[in-house]
Amino acid sequence: MYDELIQALLPREPAQFIGGQWHPGRETRDVLNPADERVIGVVAEGDEHTAELAVSHAAKAQKAWARLGLAARADHLQRLLEQVQSNAEGLARLLVTEQGKPIKEARAEVQMALTMLRYHAGLGFRQTGQVMASGTPGRTISIREEPYGVVAAIIPWNFPLAMFLRKVAPAIVAGNAIVVKPSENTPLSSLAMATLCQRAGIPAGVVSVVTGPGKSLGDALVRHPKTQLVTMTGSTRAGVQILQAAAEKVIPVSLELGGKAPFIVMADADLERAAKDAVASRMTNCGQVCIANERTYVHASVHDRFVEAVVREVQHLKLGNPQDDGTDIGPKVSAAERDSVNAHLKRALEQGAKIAFGGSQTLPAGLEKGYWVAPTVLTGVGADADVLRAEVFGPVLPIVAFEHEEQVIEWANDSEYGLSAYVYTQNLGTAMRLVDELESGEVYVNRIGPEEINGFHAGWKRSGLGGDDGEQGYRTYVRTKVTYLDYNR
């Protein structure tokens, strides 16, 4: 049944979705199910010619799309929302099959995608500019918003459906055309969304989806002379390369990159709540979340009790078939990602960390195929350990004791990343002092993510430039034009 739901959303043969049509590809790539390594699809492998065709079609379509007006563009998003709602279970099953997250998390991602569509479909009658007073009677100054033109969007594999709509919804409602390049690991969700964009009646060329390597296809999209804005979510390494390529053209770039979120538990925190949230934040999507709790700092006076509470939570997690409703943790997305996490874990143990729970020997039987990593809790981690510096992006939870507030602030800020941070305390003054001091684009106090659509998801330092969501995220996709008008006779 699930295969039928999925196949109805995908092209019949490997193809790129460009200019409202499916263009078969000569070169192809297999897509694997990370739970069992089966081939679940074959997609076209695009190149520089693919980028040229997609951007050219987008540029041709964009002017007419912008002239439709904001309200009409928002109506198209509403129709796309209805298509996603009608195909919600098929999309969720597709997410599980190509990305590996448990079905309950996949359904939550579909709801996240719907929220992004609802928000942006509601912008049809937003204020789109300002009228300013002039210093001379009979004159006005107006500032209006206009689209950039063609947007290149490069999206990651950890939330492939939500990230597709996080970029597409604001870009097209603002009047741009967009070319989306998904990750090579998870291209099927984007291809399914291309089908739904077509069914929703979004004009040909306004949304294109091209599949292929980032180093060639992605780079060609960024460097194309008609690409006028680049938005990307992914690794800091890839973000730096995109920024360098875009700099040659002097075009704006929005980057949401890596994270190394500190999770700070003060002595007066609700320990059971903090432990539950620490585990949820670290283990969701097998740890493959940019805002995940990557390093947990706990006041020394409550350290042992907190570790016990965390271990109790992790013991209850079920690792296994992500299609089962009761599964809590699925596989990593790829062999490379699995091996990276295991290497980080090995290095942590070499540097003196101890396993409080988990480790490779705790993998359940029957998981010989697939890219599995057991949820693991580490203690005895040195404050300068590598596992506290590099983005691990897996279900490994290191816990470090701290003595006082100034110390934990120093440790939390001693990172090249600054995307998210967490604070658990029952003292408002403590919470706000930490909010003031933490070098992070987001701070969650006594709660975890996901971030909300009417906020602004943005990082500091090497975690990115620009951002997504809300009013500020929408403004990424518009530029301003100022008109000076003299109506004196």
HELIX and SHEET records of a PDB file:
HELIX    1   1 TYR A    2  GLN A    7  1                                   6    
HELIX    2   2 GLU A   48  ARG A   67  1                                  20    
HELIX    3   3 LEU A   70  SER A   86  1                                  17    
HELIX    4   4 ALA A   88  GLN A   99  1                                  12    
HELIX    5   5 ILE A  103  ALA A  121  1                                  19    
HELIX    6   6 PRO A  160  VAL A  173  1                                  14    
HELIX    7   7 LEU A  188  ARG A  199  1                                  12    
HELIX    8   8 GLY A  214  GLY A  218  3                                   5    
HELIX    9   9 ASP A  219  ARG A  223  1                                   5    
HELIX   10  10 THR A  236  ALA A  247  1                                  12    
HELIX   11  11 LEU A  271  MET A  283  1                                  13    
HELIX   12  12 THR A  284  GLY A  287  5                                   4    
HELIX   13  13 ALA A  300  VAL A  302  5                                   3    
HELIX   14  14 HIS A  303  GLN A  315  1                                  13    
HELIX   15  15 ALA A  335  GLU A  350  1                                  16    
HELIX   16  16 SER A  360  THR A  362  5                                   3    
HELIX   17  17 ASP A  386  LEU A  388  5                                   3    
HELIX   18  18 GLU A  405  ASN A  413  1                                   9    
HELIX   19  19 LEU A  428  GLU A  437  1                                  10    
HELIX   20  20 GLY A  470  TYR A  474  1                                   5    
HELIX   21  21 ARG A  475  TYR A  477  5                                   3    
SHEET    1   A 2 ALA A  15  ILE A  18  0                                        
SHEET    2   A 2 GLN A  21  PRO A  24 -1                                        
SHEET    1   B 2 THR A  28  LEU A  32  0                                        
SHEET    2   B 2 VAL A  39  ALA A  44 -1                                        
SHEET    1   C 3 GLY A 129  ALA A 133  0                                        
SHEET    2   C 3 ARG A 139  PRO A 147 -1                                        
SHEET    3   C 3 VAL A 478  ASP A 486 -1                                        
SHEET    1   D 6 VAL A 207  VAL A 209  0                                        
SHEET    2   D 6 ALA A 177  LYS A 181  1                                        
SHEET    3   D 6 VAL A 150  ILE A 154  1                                        
SHEET    4   D 6 THR A 227  THR A 233  1                                        
SHEET    5   D 6 VAL A 253  GLU A 256  1                                        
SHEET    6   D 6 GLY A 464  LEU A 465 -1                                        
SHEET    1   E 7 LYS A 354  PHE A 357  0                                        
SHEET    2   E 7 THR A 376  THR A 379 -1                                        
SHEET    3   E 7 VAL A 396  PHE A 402  1                                        
SHEET    4   E 7 ASN A 293  HIS A 299  1                                        
SHEET    5   E 7 ALA A 261  VAL A 265  1                                        
SHEET    6   E 7 SER A 420  TYR A 424  1                                        
SHEET    7   E 7 GLU A 442  VAL A 445  1                                        
SHEET    1   F 2 TYR A 417  GLY A 418  0                                        
SHEET    2   F 2 TRP A 460  LYS A 461 -1                                        
END                                                                             
